[in-house]
Amino acid sequence: MIKLGVIFGGESVEHEVSIISAVQAMNKLDTEKYEIIPIYITKDKEWYTGEALKDIETYQDLDLLKRYTKNVVLYCNKGRFVLQTKGWFKRIVKDVDLILPVVHGTNVEDGVLQGYLRSIGVPFAGSDVAASAVSQDKVFQKHIFANSGLPMTDFVWFFDSEYNDDPNEVITKIEKLKYPVIVKPASLGSSVGISKANNQEELIKAIEDAINYDNKIVVEEVVNNLKEVNISVLGNYDNIKLSVIEEVMTDNDLLTYEDKYVGSSKKTGSSKGMASASRKIPAQLDEKLEKEIKTIATKAFRELNSQGVVRIDFLIDAKKKKVYINEINSCPGSLSFYLWEPTGKAYSELLDDIINLAIKDYKKRIAKTHSFDTNILKGFNGTKGLKGLKGLKGAKQK
């Protein structure tokens, strides 16, 4: 049985969305194959584990949560990956074989968490550090897509400091685009901080809102006659599978956080994450458009060297039948299970596939050369080598 650590939460505006996605996943994992070990990262960056974390109601009272869980750290102990309690009387409470990150947003989905997991050597599912970082940063993403010849809407981007120093220059740069425009924080997801601007007054307000969330801002031209569609991709660079395509519905100018995650919860009192959103599955598309979306999705997945399951969002001008890639989500809400169920793949099977990909990737990676047994410092003449440092020391004292 695989000891599977499911990591979620974190210091992110998508913290609660991550909890919903993780609890969904833990309830669908096959308990005959996996020992499920929840690992919850609080908004203040503390890590906790315990059976109570599998229940969504636990998160309604964080003081109660901490009482019934253990505050831990994850590290490598003589080849074992362990969760150890903190404080004076440290003890190992769980061993972990593999990590399944179910995380959304900055500090967790953007390569930060993946870098830590890679540094201690624990196998983990999903995209690696670089693909996660690029998937989270819309500016990096757009440059790579542009270099790959993928179709995108016209855009500009800038740092918050540029706007604060000379807002008029930034606005002039933006207004080379055509109104209306969409203003986005570069590194957020779940439609947080995103606004539509029809004129300069609305543009300024949208920029000032987006700057509250990020230091890098993207502004894009709006697609006319808009139809928003998404597709999920599963696999790695040499084995790619595609889900059905969905059309996401909204009564707003753009898909909002509420559209994505509140949805039916207004009636039921609980959210099902991205599964709550109003959508048409499959999307009503002609054969040519469907083929184009699948071709672009496959290329984008490979260009970023993504792995596991991702969701790629597209914008379509329904009148011109023109497709634009919007963005890729390296760890999508609800892991996009609802896009795989129509293909005959149950959520538990999707999770098995994601985990099996991680195991295969780990075996491939450890077969590569990452270090040398030879110690080039052996026999190194330390006295001579330190002469330069002594010179620097003297220079600092002057």
C-alpha positions as CSV (number, residue, x, y, z in Angstrom):
1,M,0.0,0.0,0.0
2,I,1.3,3.4,-1.0
3,K,1.6,6.0,1.8
4,L,0.2,9.0,0.0
5,G,0.6,12.5,1.5
6,V,-2.1,14.8,0.1
7,I,-0.8,18.4,0.5
8,F,-3.3,21.3,0.3
9,G,-4.0,24.8,1.6
10,G,-1.2,27.3,1.8
11,E,-0.8,31.1,1.9
12,S,-2.9,31.8,-1.2
13,V,-6.1,33.7,-2.0
14,E,-7.2,30.3,-3.4
15,H,-6.7,28.6,0.0
16,E,-10.3,27.5,0.5
17,V,-10.6,26.3,-3.1
18,S,-7.6,24.1,-2.5
19,I,-9.3,22.6,0.6
20,I,-12.4,21.8,-1.3
21,S,-10.4,20.2,-4.2
22,A,-8.3,18.1,-1.7
23,V,-11.2,16.8,0.3
24,Q,-12.9,15.8,-2.9
25,A,-9.8,13.9,-4.0
26,M,-9.2,12.2,-0.6
27,N,-12.8,10.9,-0.7
28,K,-12.3,9.4,-4.1
29,L,-8.9,7.8,-3.6
30,D,-8.9,4.0,-3.4
31,T,-8.2,3.1,0.3
32,E,-7.2,-0.4,-0.7
33,K,-4.3,1.0,-2.7
34,Y,-3.4,4.1,-0.6
35,E,-3.0,5.1,3.0
36,I,-4.2,8.6,2.7
37,I,-2.2,11.1,4.8
38,P,-3.7,14.7,4.8
39,I,-1.1,17.4,5.0
40,Y,-2.7,20.8,5.5
41,I,-0.8,24.1,5.2
42,T,-2.5,26.9,7.1
43,K,-2.6,30.5,5.8
44,D,0.2,31.3,8.3
45,K,2.4,28.5,6.7
46,E,2.1,25.9,9.5
47,W,1.8,22.3,8.4
48,Y,-0.7,19.9,10.1
49,T,-1.7,16.2,9.7
50,G,-4.5,14.1,11.1
51,E,-7.6,12.1,10.1
52,A,-9.9,15.1,10.9
53,L,-8.5,16.9,7.9
54,K,-10.4,14.6,5.6
55,D,-13.7,16.1,6.7
56,I,-14.7,19.5,5.2
57,E,-16.5,20.5,8.4
58,T,-13.2,20.5,10.3
59,Y,-12.2,23.7,8.6
60,Q,-15.1,25.7,10.0
61,D,-13.3,26.0,13.3
62,L,-9.5,26.3,12.9
63,D,-8.9,26.3,16.7
64,L,-10.7,22.9,16.9
65,L,-8.7,21.7,13.8
66,K,-5.4,22.4,15.6
67,R,-6.6,20.5,18.7
68,Y,-7.3,17.3,16.8
69,T,-4.3,17.4,14.4
70,K,-0.5,17.5,14.8
71,N,1.8,20.4,13.8
72,V,4.5,18.8,11.7
73,V,7.4,19.2,9.3
74,L,8.2,17.1,6.3
75,Y,11.8,16.1,5.7
76,C,14.1,13.3,4.6
77,N,15.4,11.2,7.5
78,K,18.0,8.6,6.4
79,G,16.2,7.9,3.2
80,R,12.7,8.0,4.7
81,F,10.3,10.9,4.0
82,V,8.7,11.6,7.3
83,L,6.3,13.9,9.1
84,Q,7.7,14.8,12.4
85,T,6.1,16.8,15.2
86,K,7.6,20.2,16.3
87,G,8.5,21.3,19.7
88,W,10.7,19.8,22.5
89,F,9.4,16.2,22.2
90,K,9.8,15.6,18.5
91,R,8.5,12.3,17.1
92,I,7.8,10.9,13.7
93,V,4.1,10.4,13.3
94,K,4.0,9.3,9.6
95,D,6.1,8.0,6.8
96,V,5.3,9.2,3.3
97,D,6.1,7.4,0.0
98,L,4.7,10.0,-2.4
99,I,3.1,13.4,-2.4
100,L,-0.1,14.4,-4.2
101,P,-0.2,18.2,-4.2
102,V,-3.8,19.5,-4.6
103,V,-2.9,23.2,-4.4
104,H,-4.0,26.4,-6.0
105,G,-2.4,29.8,-6.3
106,T,0.8,31.6,-5.3
107,N,3.3,30.0,-2.8
108,V,2.0,26.5,-3.5
109,E,1.0,25.9,-7.1
110,D,3.7,28.2,-8.6
111,G,6.8,26.0,-8.1
112,V,7.6,27.1,-4.5
113,L,6.2,23.9,-2.9
114,Q,7.4,21.7,-5.8
115,G,10.9,23.1,-5.3
116,Y,10.9,22.2,-1.6
117,L,9.6,18.7,-2.4
118,R,12.3,18.3,-5.1
119,S,15.0,19.5,-2.7
120,I,14.3,16.8,-0.1
121,G,13.9,14.2,-2.8
122,V,10.3,13.0,-2.1
123,P,8.4,11.8,-5.3
124,F,5.4,14.0,-6.1
125,A,2.6,14.1,-8.6
126,G,1.9,16.9,-11.1
127,S,4.1,19.3,-12.9
128,D,7.7,20.0,-11.9
129,V,9.1,23.3,-10.7
130,A,9.6,25.0,-14.0
131,A,6.2,24.0,-15.5
132,S,4.5,25.0,-12.3
133,A,6.2,28.4,-12.2
134,V,5.4,29.2,-15.8
135,S,1.8,28.0,-15.5
136,Q,1.2,30.3,-12.6
137,D,2.8,33.4,-14.2
138,K,0.7,34.6,-17.1
139,V,3.5,36.7,-18.5
140,F,6.0,33.9,-18.7
141,Q,3.3,31.7,-20.1
142,K,2.4,34.2,-22.9
143,H,6.0,34.7,-24.0
144,I,6.4,30.9,-24.3
145,F,3.1,30.5,-26.2
146,A,4.0,33.4,-28.5
147,N,7.4,31.9,-29.2
148,S,5.7,28.6,-30.0
149,G,3.3,30.3,-32.5
150,L,0.1,29.6,-30.4
151,P,-2.8,32.1,-31.1
152,M,-3.4,34.6,-28.3
153,T,-5.2,37.9,-27.9
154,D,-3.0,41.1,-28.0
155,F,-1.7,42.1,-24.6
156,V,0.7,44.3,-22.6
157,W,2.1,43.8,-19.2
158,F,3.9,46.0,-16.6
159,F,5.2,46.0,-13.0
160,D,3.4,47.8,-10.3
161,S,6.4,50.1,-9.8
162,E,6.2,51.3,-13.4
163,Y,2.6,52.3,-12.9
164,N,3.3,53.9,-9.5
165,D,6.2,55.9,-11.0
166,D,4.4,57.0,-14.2
167,P,0.8,55.9,-14.5
168,N,0.2,58.0,-17.7
169,E,3.0,56.2,-19.5
170,V,1.6,52.8,-18.6
171,I,-2.0,53.9,-19.6
172,T,-0.7,55.2,-23.0
173,K,1.0,51.8,-23.5
174,I,-2.2,50.0,-22.7
175,E,-4.4,52.2,-24.9
176,K,-2.6,51.0,-27.9
177,L,-4.9,48.0,-27.4
178,K,-8.6,48.4,-28.2
179,Y,-11.2,48.8,-25.4
180,P,-12.7,46.9,-23.8
181,V,-9.8,45.2,-22.1
182,I,-9.3,42.6,-19.3
183,V,-6.9,43.5,-16.4
184,K,-5.4,40.6,-14.5
185,P,-2.8,40.0,-11.8
186,A,-0.2,37.9,-13.5
187,S,0.2,35.2,-10.9
188,L,-3.3,34.6,-9.5
189,G,-6.0,32.1,-10.5
190,S,-9.7,31.5,-9.8
191,S,-10.5,34.9,-11.5
192,V,-9.3,36.8,-8.4
193,G,-8.5,40.4,-9.0
194,I,-9.6,40.3,-12.7
195,S,-11.7,43.2,-14.1
196,K,-13.1,44.4,-17.4
197,A,-12.5,48.0,-18.4
198,N,-14.5,49.8,-21.1
199,N,-12.7,53.1,-20.8
200,Q,-9.8,54.9,-19.1
201,E,-11.7,55.5,-15.8
202,E,-12.5,51.8,-15.5
203,L,-9.0,50.9,-16.5
204,I,-7.4,52.9,-13.7
205,K,-9.8,51.3,-11.2
206,A,-9.1,47.8,-12.5
207,I,-5.3,48.4,-12.4
208,E,-5.4,49.7,-8.8
209,D,-7.5,46.6,-7.8
210,A,-5.1,44.1,-9.5
211,I,-2.0,45.8,-7.9
212,N,-3.4,44.8,-4.5
213,Y,-2.7,41.1,-5.5
214,D,0.4,41.1,-7.6
215,N,3.5,43.1,-8.7
216,K,3.0,42.2,-12.3
217,I,-0.1,43.0,-14.3
218,V,-1.4,41.8,-17.6
219,V,-3.9,43.6,-19.8
220,E,-5.5,41.8,-22.7
221,E,-7.9,42.8,-25.5
222,V,-11.4,41.4,-25.0
223,V,-12.6,38.7,-27.5
224,N,-15.8,39.7,-29.2
225,N,-18.7,37.2,-29.5
226,L,-17.0,35.3,-26.6
227,K,-17.4,31.7,-26.0
228,E,-15.2,30.3,-23.2
229,V,-14.2,26.6,-23.4
230,N,-11.8,24.5,-21.4
231,I,-10.1,21.1,-22.0
232,S,-8.1,18.9,-19.6
233,V,-4.9,17.2,-20.6
234,L,-3.4,14.2,-18.8
235,G,0.0,12.7,-19.2
236,N,3.6,13.8,-19.8
237,Y,5.7,14.9,-22.7
238,D,5.5,11.5,-24.5
239,N,2.1,10.3,-23.5
240,I,-0.8,12.7,-23.8
241,K,-4.6,12.2,-23.4
242,L,-7.3,14.7,-23.9
243,S,-10.7,15.1,-22.1
244,V,-13.9,16.3,-23.6
245,I,-14.2,20.1,-24.1
246,E,-16.6,22.1,-21.9
247,E,-18.2,25.5,-22.4
248,V,-18.3,27.4,-19.2
249,M,-21.4,29.6,-18.8
250,T,-21.8,32.9,-17.0
251,D,-24.2,35.9,-16.9
252,N,-21.3,38.2,-16.2
253,D,-18.8,39.9,-18.6
254,L,-16.2,37.4,-17.6
255,L,-16.1,34.2,-15.6
256,T,-15.9,35.2,-11.9
257,Y,-14.8,33.5,-8.7
258,E,-18.5,33.1,-7.8
259,D,-19.2,31.5,-11.1
260,K,-16.4,29.0,-10.6
261,Y,-16.7,28.1,-6.9
262,V,-20.0,29.3,-5.5
263,G,-22.4,28.1,-8.2
264,S,-24.9,25.7,-6.8
265,S,-23.7,26.3,-3.2
266,K,-26.1,29.3,-3.1
267,K,-28.9,26.7,-3.1
268,T,-27.2,23.8,-1.3
269,G,-25.1,25.7,1.2
270,S,-21.9,23.9,0.2
271,S,-19.5,24.3,-2.8
272,K,-18.3,21.5,-5.0
273,G,-15.4,23.5,-6.3
274,M,-15.1,23.9,-10.0
275,A,-17.7,21.2,-10.3
276,S,-20.2,23.8,-9.1
277,A,-19.8,26.0,-12.2
278,S,-22.5,26.2,-14.8
279,R,-21.3,24.4,-18.0
280,K,-22.1,22.6,-21.1
281,I,-20.4,19.2,-21.5
282,P,-19.5,18.6,-24.2
283,A,-19.3,22.1,-25.7
284,Q,-21.2,22.6,-28.9
285,L,-18.4,23.1,-31.4
286,D,-17.9,22.1,-35.0
287,E,-15.4,19.5,-35.9
288,K,-12.8,22.0,-37.1
289,L,-12.8,24.1,-34.0
290,E,-12.7,21.0,-31.7
291,K,-9.7,19.7,-33.6
292,E,-7.9,23.0,-33.5
293,I,-8.4,23.3,-29.7
294,K,-7.1,19.8,-29.2
295,T,-4.0,20.5,-31.3
296,I,-3.2,23.7,-29.5
297,A,-3.8,22.1,-26.1
298,T,-1.4,19.2,-26.9
299,K,1.3,21.6,-28.1
300,A,1.0,23.9,-25.1
301,F,1.2,21.0,-22.7
302,R,4.4,19.8,-24.4
303,E,6.0,23.3,-24.6
304,L,5.7,23.7,-20.9
305,N,6.7,20.1,-20.2
306,S,3.6,19.8,-18.0
307,Q,2.8,16.6,-16.2
308,G,-0.2,15.0,-14.4
309,V,-3.5,16.6,-15.1
310,V,-3.9,20.2,-16.2
311,R,-6.7,22.4,-17.6
312,I,-6.2,24.7,-20.5
313,D,-8.7,27.5,-21.0
314,F,-9.6,28.9,-24.4
315,L,-11.4,32.0,-25.8
316,I,-13.4,31.7,-29.0
317,D,-14.8,34.5,-31.2
318,A,-17.9,32.6,-32.1
319,K,-18.7,34.8,-35.1
320,K,-15.2,34.6,-36.7
321,K,-14.7,31.0,-35.4
322,K,-11.2,32.1,-34.2
323,V,-9.6,30.3,-31.2
324,Y,-7.2,31.9,-28.7
325,I,-5.4,30.1,-25.9
326,N,-6.0,31.9,-22.6
327,E,-4.0,30.1,-19.9
328,I,-2.9,26.7,-18.5
329,N,-3.7,25.6,-14.9
330,S,-1.1,23.2,-13.6
331,C,-3.3,22.0,-10.7
332,P,-6.9,22.8,-11.8
333,G,-9.9,23.1,-9.4
334,S,-11.4,19.7,-8.6
335,L,-8.5,18.3,-10.7
336,S,-10.9,18.7,-13.7
337,F,-12.4,15.2,-12.9
338,Y,-15.8,16.4,-14.3
339,L,-14.1,16.6,-17.8
340,W,-12.9,13.0,-17.6
341,E,-16.1,11.4,-16.4
342,P,-17.8,11.7,-19.8
343,T,-14.9,9.8,-21.4
344,G,-15.6,6.9,-19.0
345,K,-12.8,7.7,-16.6
346,A,-14.0,7.8,-13.0
347,Y,-12.4,10.2,-10.6
348,S,-10.7,7.4,-8.7
349,E,-9.2,6.1,-12.0
350,L,-8.0,9.6,-12.8
351,L,-6.3,9.9,-9.5
352,D,-4.6,6.5,-10.1
353,D,-3.4,7.7,-13.4
354,I,-1.9,10.9,-11.9
355,I,-0.1,8.9,-9.2
356,N,1.2,6.3,-11.7
357,L,2.6,9.1,-13.8
358,A,4.4,10.4,-10.7
359,I,5.9,7.0,-9.9
360,K,7.1,6.5,-13.5
361,D,8.6,10.0,-13.5
362,Y,10.4,9.3,-10.3
363,K,11.9,6.1,-11.7
364,K,13.1,7.9,-14.8
365,R,14.5,10.8,-12.8
366,I,16.6,8.7,-10.4
367,A,18.0,6.8,-13.3
368,K,19.6,10.1,-14.6
369,T,22.9,11.5,-13.4
370,H,22.4,14.3,-10.9
371,S,25.7,14.3,-9.0
372,F,29.2,12.8,-9.1
373,D,30.8,10.5,-6.5
374,T,34.1,12.2,-6.9
375,N,34.8,14.9,-4.4
376,I,36.8,17.6,-6.2
377,L,37.5,19.3,-2.8
378,K,39.4,16.2,-1.6
379,G,43.1,17.2,-1.2
380,F,42.1,20.9,-1.8
381,N,44.8,23.2,-0.4
382,G,42.6,25.3,1.9
383,T,45.3,27.7,2.9
384,K,46.0,28.8,-0.6
385,G,42.4,28.9,-1.5
386,L,41.6,31.2,1.4
387,K,44.1,33.9,0.4
388,G,41.5,35.6,-1.8
389,L,39.0,35.6,1.0
390,K,41.5,37.2,3.4
391,G,42.0,40.0,0.9
392,L,38.2,40.5,0.8
393,K,38.1,40.6,4.5
394,G,40.8,43.3,4.6
395,A,39.0,45.3,2.0
396,K,35.8,45.3,4.0
397,Q,37.6,46.6,7.1
398,K,38.9,49.7,5.3
